[in-house]
Amino acid sequence: VQTGGYWNKDLYLCSVRTLNVSHVLTHTVFFFSSRRRHTRFLPVSWARRCVQETGIMIGFLVPGRYRSKVFDKKKLEASFGQEHKEKFGVDIQTGGYPDMGCGRYASLLNYEDWVNFNKAQRVHYNFVEQIAPFLIFMVFTGLLYPIYAAVSGLIYFLARIFFIGYMQKQGAQSVLRMIGAGLGDIGLLMAFGGSVYTCLLYTSDAADDLLCVDLGGRRIIKKKK
């Protein structure tokens, strides 16, 4: 039995809300940048899209696949069908929603199915918990260093693919999962460091004297007279 596995509902909901904000922020910045014909933002935009779409696909293919496999509608109907019909007036739907692996429907699962489903959920939650701050860091980094930001996005994209290795029997000890976790940390730290440097450059007094930047990502060097 491995340690460290958990699901925090409040953290999950906070991550989802922050993810929505990050979507609005990234779309707004890149929309106005594209209107100004800053084509150098295209690599960052492509990287952002790859990361987002990969996370969505993983959500459907990993937990979605196991959800349809382990939650048998006949078993759910036999155990909760009558009560569900009395309370809501409709039959139980397929997929076991809204159970996320720790509710009453999940109590019907055998140990193997329960572990596999929760591992699949963990693969998805790990993405949801990290994607919002990562996208915000990447978009700020991309204001000055779009190629650097795109590279961090590519690394994070690969991390999400490797992290699916958590579904192997070794779980958290899987080599693929550890590679994915390492790549994810590298991509996140790259984007975070780049965003901090970019913000400091925009706000420092020294930048006003020697180095100026605009929101197009261009660096303008002022020569002293």
N, C-alpha and C positions, 0 to 999 in steps of 0.2 A: 504494500500500500504506500502510495507516494504522498508527500505533504505539499502544502502550498496551494492546492486547488480550492477556489472559492468563487462565489458569485455575489456581487454586491448590487442590489437593485438600485439604490440611490446613485451609485457611481455610474451604472449603466444609463439611467435616465439623464443624468448630467452630461454624459458623453454624447448622447443622441442630440440633446439640445445644442451643445457646443458644436457638434458636427453640422447642424443646420446653419448656425451662424457662420461657420467657416466656409460653407458652400456659397452663401451670399457674398461674403467678403472676397473670395477668390474670383467669383464670376464678375463682380463689380470692377475690381482692379483690372482684370484682363479684358473686360469689355471696353473700358475707356482707353486702355493701352492700345487695343487693336484699332480703335477709331483714330488714334494718333499714328497708326502705321508703325508701331514698334514691333517689327517682326522678330526681334531677338527674344521676345517673350514666348514664341511658339514652342520651343523645347520644354519650357516650364509647364505650359498649358497641356502639352501632350503627356508629360510625366504625371501631372495631376490627374488627368483623365484615366490613365492606365491604373494608377493606384486606386482610384475610386471604383472603377468598373471591376477591378480584380476583387476588391472587397465584397462588392455586390454579388458577383458570381460565386465566390466562396460561400457566401451566406445561403445561396440556393443549392449549391452542389454538395456541401458538407453537412451542415445541420438539417437542411431540407431533405436530403436523401435519407438520413437516418430517422428523421421524424416520420416520414411516410412508411418506413420499414418497421419501426418498433411499436408505434401506436396503432394497434389494430382496432378498427371501428367496432367490430363485433364484440370484442372484450369490453370496450368502453360502454357500449350500449347495454351489455349484460350487467355491468356494475353500476352505471350512473344514468342509463337511458331514461328510466321512469322519472327519477328525481329531476333530471335536466328538463324533461318535457313538462313537468308540473310547474317548474319555476320560470321557464322562458318560453314555453309554448312551441318549441322547435326541437328537431332531433339533433343529437351531437354530430358535429361536423368531423370530417376526416382530418387527420394530422395531429390530433391531440391538443390543439390550441384551446385556451391560452397557456397551457402548462409548458414551462421552460426547462423541465427536467428535475424540478424539486417540489412539484405539487401533487395533488391527489391522483391525477392520471398516472403520473410516474410511479406511484406506489404499486401499480399493477405489473410493472416491468420486472423481469428477472435481473439478476445482478449484472450479467454480461451486457444486456441491452441498455441497462441504466448507465453503466460506465461508458459505453461507447457513445450514447447519445449526449451525455454531459461533456465528454471530450470534444465531440463535434461542436457543441455549444461554446466551449471554451475557445476553440479556434476562431469562431466568429466574434466572441466578446473581446478577445485580445485585439482584434482589428478595430472594433468600435471604440475601445478605450483609448487607442493611440492615434487614430486617424485625424481627429479634429485638431489637436495641437500640432500634429505634423504638417497638415495642410496650411495652417496659419504660419508656422515657421517657414515653410517652403515659399509661400507667396511673398513674404517680407524679404527673404533672401534673394528671390528672383528680381526684386526691384533694381538691384545693382549687379548681381552675379547670376544671371539666368542659367548659364551652362552649369555652374556649380550646383544650383538648386535642382536642375534637371537630373544631374548625376545622383544627388541624394534621393530623388524620387525613384530613379531606376533601381537603386540599391534597396529601397524600401519595398518596391514592387516585387523584387526577387525574394525578399524576406517573407512576404506573405505566402508565396508559393511553397517555399521550404517549410514554413511553419505547419503546413498540413501534415507533415511527418508526425505530429503529435498524435495522429490517429493510429499510428502503429502500436503494436503490443507493448513496446518499451515505454510508451507515453512520453513523459517529460524527459526521459533519458535517451530518447531517440536522437540519433546523430543528425538527421534532417531537421528535427525540431530545434536542436541547439544551434545549428547553422542559421536557421531562420531567425531565432531570437538574437543571435549575434549581429547578423546583417541589419535587423530592425533597429537595434541600438545604435549601430554605426550611422545608418541613414537619419535617424532621429537626432542624434548629436550633431551631425553635419548641418542639418537644417536649423537646429537651435542656435549653434554657434554663428552661422551665417546671418541669421535674423538679428541676433544681438549686435554683431558688428555693424550691420546695416543701420540699425536704429541709433547706435552710438555715433555713426558717421553723420547721419542726418541732424542730430541734435547737439553735437559737440561745438564748442566755440572755436576750437582749432580748425574745424572744417570750414568755418566762415572765412578764415583768413587765407588758407592755403588750398583747400579742396572743396569744390562745390559740386553738388549732384542734383539732377532733376528726376522727376518721377518716370522719365522715360528710360532710366537705367543707364544714362550716359554720364560719364565723369568729365567734368570741365576743370582743367587746371588753370589757375590764375597765376600769372607771373608777377612777381613783385617789381614795382617800378624802381 
